[in-house]
């Protein structure tokens, strides 16, 4: 059993990387279809809405240092609710990761013609196998991998922001329907 621990900065970095991947690359199309040009405002709004949750979990961790949804629910609601809350979180997290893995495999199929004849599920299992092997190597390699992926994600994000600022034209805004 390894006694290595993930530093707070590394944990934050990994979570930011996951949120950028899921929030920007999975939700962008649906968000832009529903909210239009105002879609970018949703991200800071969700961040503000998350602050009470983060503060609540921080206070619960002060009260129950063992942490986790099981400890939190067991103290206040009993073991059945603790069991239910833990498994609910597990299933929801599994669904979230599965969606991200599926979308990533589909992106790879669209970007790399070599992958198009392959089944999406096979590509997803291959990605999962690679990440599992890399995560088993050590935390330091995992942080390096997370750094690479965050930088790789920043390239298209910065390109889109810079392109949008360069190509922005006030004449294209139609304010006739605003009431």
C-alpha positions in Angstrom: 0.0 0.0 0.0 1.5 3.3 -1.0 1.5 6.2 1.4 1.7 8.9 -1.3 -0.9 11.5 -1.2 -2.1 13.9 -3.8 -1.3 17.6 -3.0 -4.2 20.1 -2.8 -2.9 22.0 -5.8 -2.6 18.7 -7.9 -6.2 17.7 -6.8 -7.5 21.2 -7.8 -5.6 21.0 -11.1 -7.0 17.6 -12.0 -10.6 18.7 -11.1 -10.3 21.9 -13.2 -9.0 19.7 -16.1 -12.0 17.4 -15.8 -14.5 20.3 -15.6 -13.0 22.0 -18.6 -13.2 18.8 -20.6 -16.8 18.0 -19.6 -18.1 21.5 -19.4 -16.6 22.9 -22.5 -16.3 20.0 -24.9 -19.4 18.0 -24.0 -22.0 20.7 -23.2 -21.0 23.5 -25.6 -23.2 22.4 -28.6 -26.3 21.9 -26.5 -25.7 25.0 -24.5 -25.3 27.2 -27.6 -28.4 25.7 -29.2 -30.5 26.6 -26.2 -29.0 29.8 -24.9 -27.4 31.2 -28.0 -24.8 33.9 -27.6 -25.6 34.2 -23.9 -24.4 30.6 -23.3 -21.0 31.7 -22.0 -22.8 33.4 -19.0 -23.9 30.1 -17.7 -20.4 28.9 -16.7 -19.7 31.7 -14.2 -23.3 31.4 -13.0 -22.9 27.7 -12.3 -19.6 28.5 -10.5 -21.4 30.9 -8.2 -24.1 28.4 -7.5 -21.5 25.8 -6.6 -20.0 28.0 -3.9 -22.5 27.0 -1.2 -22.0 23.3 -2.0 -18.3 23.7 -1.7 -18.6 25.6 1.6 -21.0 23.0 2.9 -18.7 20.1 2.1 -15.8 22.0 3.7 -17.8 22.5 6.9 -18.8 18.8 6.9 -15.2 17.8 6.5 -14.4 19.9 9.6 -17.0 18.0 11.5 -16.3 14.5 10.0 -12.6 14.3 9.1 -13.0 10.8 7.7 -14.9 12.5 4.9 -17.2 11.1 2.2 -20.9 11.1 1.7 -21.3 8.0 3.8 -19.9 9.7 6.9 -21.9 12.8 6.3 -25.2 11.0 5.9 -24.7 8.4 8.6 -24.2 11.1 11.3 -27.4 12.9 10.5 -29.7 10.4 8.8 -28.5 6.9 9.6 -27.0 4.0 7.8 -29.7 3.4 5.2 -29.4 7.0 3.9 -25.7 6.9 4.1 -25.7 3.7 1.9 -28.1 5.3 -0.5 -26.2 8.6 -0.8 -22.9 6.8 -1.4 -24.3 4.6 -4.1 -26.2 7.5 -5.7 -23.0 9.4 -6.0 -21.1 6.4 -7.3 -23.7 5.7 -10.0 -24.0 9.4 -11.0 -20.2 9.7 -11.2 -20.0 6.6 -13.3 -22.6 7.9 -15.7 -20.8 11.2 -16.0 -17.5 9.6 -16.7 -19.1 7.2 -19.2 -20.6 10.2 -21.1 -17.2 11.9 -21.2 -15.5 8.8 -22.4 -18.2 8.2 -25.1 -18.0 11.8 -26.3 -14.2 11.6 -26.4 -14.3 8.4 -28.5 -16.8 10.0 -30.9 -14.5 13.1 -31.2 -11.6 10.8 -32.0 -13.7 9.0 -34.7 -14.5 12.4 -36.3 -11.0 13.8 -36.1 -9.0 10.8 -37.1 -10.3 8.9 -40.1 -8.4 5.7 -39.1 -10.8 5.4 -36.1 -14.0 5.7 -38.1 -14.5 2.0 -38.9 -13.9 1.0 -35.2 -16.8 0.7 -32.8 -17.1 3.6 -30.4 -17.2 1.2 -27.4 -13.9 -0.4 -28.5 -12.2 3.1 -28.6 -13.7 4.0 -25.2 -12.3 0.8 -23.7 -8.9 1.4 -25.3 -8.9 5.0 -23.8 -10.0 3.6 -20.4 -7.2 1.0 -20.5 -4.5 3.5 -21.3 -5.7 5.8 -18.5 -5.8 2.9 -16.0 -2.3 1.8 -16.9 -1.0 5.4 -16.7 -2.7 6.0 -13.3 -1.2 2.8 -11.9 2.3 4.1 -12.7 2.4 6.8 -10.0 0.8 10.1 -9.1 3.7 12.2 -10.6 3.0 10.7 -14.0 -0.7 11.3 -13.6 -0.1 15.0 -12.8 2.1 15.3 -15.9 -0.6 13.7 -18.0 -3.2 16.0 -16.6 -0.9 19.0 -17.4 -0.6 17.8 -21.0 -4.3 17.4 -21.4 -5.2 20.7 -19.9 -2.7 22.5 -22.2 -4.1 20.5 -25.1 -7.6 21.7 -24.2 -6.4 25.3 -23.8 -5.2 25.5 -27.4 -8.7 25.3 -29.1 -10.2 27.4 -26.3 -7.7 30.2 -26.8 -8.1 29.9 -30.6 -11.8 30.3 -30.3 -11.6 33.3 -27.9 -8.9 35.1 -30.0 -10.9 34.3 -33.2 -14.1 35.6 -31.7 -12.4 38.8 -30.5 -10.7 39.4 -33.9 -13.8 38.6 -36.0 -16.3 40.4 -33.6 -18.5 42.8 -35.5 -21.1 45.0 -33.7 -23.1 45.2 -37.0 -23.9 41.5 -36.7 -25.8 42.0 -33.4 -29.6 42.2 -34.0 -31.3 44.0 -31.1 -34.7 44.4 -32.7 -36.2 41.5 -30.8 -35.0 42.7 -27.4 -37.9 44.0 -25.4 
